[in-house]
Amino acid sequence: MPDDGADGSEGVDGAPAAGGADTAAGPSDDEVVRTAAEAAEGIVFKHYDQSTVTDLDVTVTFEKGVLDVDVYLNAPEDAEPDREAVAQEAVETAGEAVDELFAE
């Protein structure tokens, strides 16, 4: 089974220290992780029916203001659009969702 995945790391401006709770500085680490994961999964299922995806693993960490998103996607090789492109879009969208969260 080929591994079509993508990962990305990015700093988030104004991010609270790891383990921080909701403060004037921004959302909690848990909220950041949840937002990124939901955004990434949303992109995958925007492109593919759930029955088409045989395996999806979205791993998100947010420590010391650095967001790391890894998406492993297994769908049929002939699936359109390309699995790798969808995984990369999911990573990028997760980062954008977190940026929007901090902009609120």
Beta strands, then each sheet from edge to edge (+ up, - down):
strand 1: 4-11
strand 2: 55-63
strand 3: 66-74
sheet 1: 1+ 3- 2+
end
